[in-house]
Amino acid sequence: MEKLIFAQGNGREISFMDKIFGIAGKAAAMAEKEGRDKVTDATIGALLDDEGKFVVFESVMEGMLKLNPVDFANYAPISGIPAYIEVVQKYAFGNHKPNMFTAAAATPGGSGAIRNTIVNYSKAWDTILTCDWYWSAYHTLATENYRKLDTYNLLTEEGTYNHASLKAKCDEYLAVQDSLLLIINTPAHNPTGFSLTNDDWAKVIDLANEYGAKGKKITIFVDAAYIDYTDNPDESRTFLKLFEKTNDNVLAIMGYSASKGFTLYGMRVGAMICMTNKEEICKEFSNIANFSCRGTWSNGTRAGQQLLVNLYNDKEMKAKVDKEREENKAMLIRRGRAFEAAAKECGLEIVPYDAGFFASIPCANPDEVGELLHKKGIFLVPLAAGLRVALSAVNEAQCKMIAPEVKKAMDEYYGK
Ligand SMILES: Cc1ncc(COP(=O)(O)O)c(C=O)c1O
């Protein structure tokens, strides 16, 4: 039968199915039928406490309740309220603001920052590069905006950052494109929990500078959505100073999100922040951000922006938020370490995990192995190269249990 097409997709083949929500639905159905205690749902990308309750920072809610009605009702300026533009850079850079020209624009979460960067720093139908383990929304954001997405290998055989693969892909595309947008999600990468070291970053920047010196324009988008969930968030920001070495053909943009760091997923608060050694490029950034915001969502959420400003400027409130975040982060890291140790003990290979909401297991048949796990009440997300475990959604005991169960399911599937 001929396929019915009414939406004028302008040449795009749109077949959007969200696997994660599909599997989460199966987990919920099983919990309903057989009881919640029979189900381990490690699909959800939000932070849940050890009893499975959605974590909401009390301090953030306290700040929300202190907002004025007009903060909710009024528009925000297109690029964000000026105080937010200032404060969001303080949150994002912490003690490691590079000595460069910087500017910020408010975006609806980190997703908005990715969208505006794609549209302004790559050309229609060009290819954008990220690594082979990646957050699937990158593909949607790229193709929705008439770009292609390709990948290099995140890891070497030894489990370190694969510079050679990155260089090979950059060479390939820069032979046919005069610019390249590179998206790097670190620290605490989704879906693996991997983080680039400062040495890795120095090499990435050297590589970008090499192309820049030949006249190519390189934009490095640092997706820092999970930066506050590392062992040491201050230390995790030290790489930002390395951007000071970029030449004028290399632009760094940080995607900042309040979704996880303030448990404000639904308020859509984020920012895109540029770092450049050239003032004109910084001014151009502010202009294009303003234009793109206007041409898409118009204005961000004023209440969310004002809330982050208030929480920063009130020392007592800031300390409260930091304390709550620290406690929850420690809970998450404990889960990650428990999962790592259990994997090691049973001989299950995992992608090197540093920190964050997720860990991943390389597997050639993630759908099939995932189905075997469903029979045991364990629900993980199958990805192209393996299975993703949402450490954010399960407690330490479940983390310890998941690793050997995955190992058993893989042995069963591969007939060991
Ligand atoms: C890798 C990554 N980047 C960015 C985001 C941004 O999310 P939001 O748009 O909710 O801030 C997420 C959220 O899941 C993510 O996993």
PDBQT file of the ligand as one rigid body, heavy atoms in Angstrom, charges set to zero:
ROOT
HETATM    1  C1  LIG A 501      23.489  14.396  26.779  1.00  0.00    +0.000 C 
HETATM    2  C2  LIG A 501      22.421  15.373  27.103  1.00  0.00    +0.000 A 
HETATM    3  N1  LIG A 501      22.563  16.623  26.694  1.00  0.00    +0.000 NA
HETATM    4  C3  LIG A 501      21.646  17.553  26.946  1.00  0.00    +0.000 A 
HETATM    5  C4  LIG A 501      20.501  17.240  27.639  1.00  0.00    +0.000 A 
HETATM    6  C5  LIG A 501      19.606  18.408  27.841  1.00  0.00    +0.000 C 
HETATM    7  O1  LIG A 501      18.452  18.261  28.435  1.00  0.00    +0.000 OA
HETATM    8  P1  LIG A 501      17.509  19.523  28.692  1.00  0.00    +0.000 P 
HETATM    9  O2  LIG A 501      17.131  20.045  27.361  1.00  0.00    +0.000 OA
HETATM   10  O3  LIG A 501      16.392  18.939  29.460  1.00  0.00    +0.000 OA
HETATM   11  O4  LIG A 501      18.309  20.500  29.472  1.00  0.00    +0.000 OA
HETATM   12  C6  LIG A 501      20.285  15.933  28.089  1.00  0.00    +0.000 A 
HETATM   13  C7  LIG A 501      19.069  15.517  28.792  1.00  0.00    +0.000 C 
HETATM   14  O5  LIG A 501      18.702  14.401  28.904  1.00  0.00    +0.000 OA
HETATM   15  C8  LIG A 501      21.278  14.971  27.808  1.00  0.00    +0.000 A 
HETATM   16  O6  LIG A 501      21.158  13.711  28.207  1.00  0.00    +0.000 OA
ENDROOT
TORSDOF 0
